[in-house]
Amino acid sequence: MSHHQSSDKGAAFTGLIVTSVALFLLAFGIVKWTNAKFAGHEPGKAPAAAEH
């Protein structure tokens, strides 16, 4: 007797969406945190190129 196997496509798709949103928020948070950390710093001058 064969049994009907249920599909897990709905759960897999939900996991994909939730993971995508979580990774986006993590990356966005890291960028915002890094920008806030360096907001008060003045950019350094590039070293002069050595002439040969």
Secondary structure, 3 states (H helix, E strand, C coil): CCCCCCCCHHHHHHHHHHHHHHHHHHHHHHHHHHHHHCCCCCCCCCCCCCCC
